[in-house]
Amino acid sequence: MTTSPNLTFNDGHTIPQLGYGVWQVEDDVAEKVVGQAFKAGFRHIDTAKIYGNEAGVGRAIASSGLAHDELFITTKLWNDDQGYDSTLAAFEASMERLGLDTLDLYLIHWQKPGAKSYVDTWRALIELQKQGKVKTIGVSNFTKEGLQEIIDATGVTPAIHQIELHPFFNQAELREFGAAHGILTQAWSPLGQGGELLKDKVVTDIAEKHNATSAQVVIAWHLAIGNVVIPKSVTESRIQENYASLDITLDAADVEAISGLDRGAEGRIGADPATADF
Ligand code: NAD
């Protein structure tokens, strides 16, 4: 079986480029589908406190027969827990639910610019990394200005930035900023949440050419442009199908055609990090 390539962070640790996300998956379902994802070959799991399924992910890890050093686990600090001391406490609670001693990647879930607590929150993540409790630290849903601000305030550059990113919203500017600063880009809702994108003729034609599915071609596009990518499915056959995207190699014209589907800000599905205030 093909295994996911690893990408190297600016702190020297590595991350499997293809992972499995569990947003909107109930805790008891998470245990089952994360087990299926491990069976399919995934070793990188993306959860968050707000998903309410860290315990289910933890049970799947415990019953997998896989050692933690074979796995890569991400969780995220929820917005209500921002601030220095509250972040340290929220981290311990997440670890308790996951049943882990150390975490591979901890992310600030949203910048939440209005709260003005993201710099203190980032300082807490730096402290957790110093203490060896988390290997790698990063952020999610930041603006370019927010990234620059936490770098300038602390001298520590996030290793990764997890953002909404799919062919209809390809985030060229933030990807360029990341590349220029040694920040990997990680794509959330990489399949555009399974909607119109997978029926787009450009995508279906390329899928036919490669004898693949639309989802596989979109995941292969993410891999080709250097994104870390975390598609979600709770259907075992699709979990396997998504992992098998690793076997598909797009040519330069395919990549360019899919990149050409970008709709700029019109393509955004989720909240705008510059204004999100929940
Ligand atoms: P996604 O783009 O991965 O789409 C998932 C949906 O696509 C599935 O529910 C299903 O309907 C469809 N799908 C999946 N595989 C398919 C296949 N092979 N064929 C046909 N349809 C298929 O959407 P997502 O769940 O929003 O994003 C993925 C992950 O990103 C999440 O689970 C979560 O881990 C992460 N995420 C993070 C944030 C954040 O704020 N940091 C926000 C949203 C999602």
Boltz pocket constraint, residues with backbone or C-beta under 6 A from the ligand:
constraints:
  - pocket:
      binder: B
      contacts: [[A, 20], [A, 21], [A, 22], [A, 23], [A, 24], [A, 46], [A, 47], [A, 109], [A, 140], [A, 141], [A, 162], [A, 163], [A, 187], [A, 188], [A, 189], [A, 190], [A, 191], [A, 192], [A, 193], [A, 194], [A, 195], [A, 198], [A, 213], [A, 215], [A, 216], [A, 230], [A, 231], [A, 232], [A, 233], [A, 234], [A, 238], [A, 239], [A, 241], [A, 242]]
      max_distance: 6.0
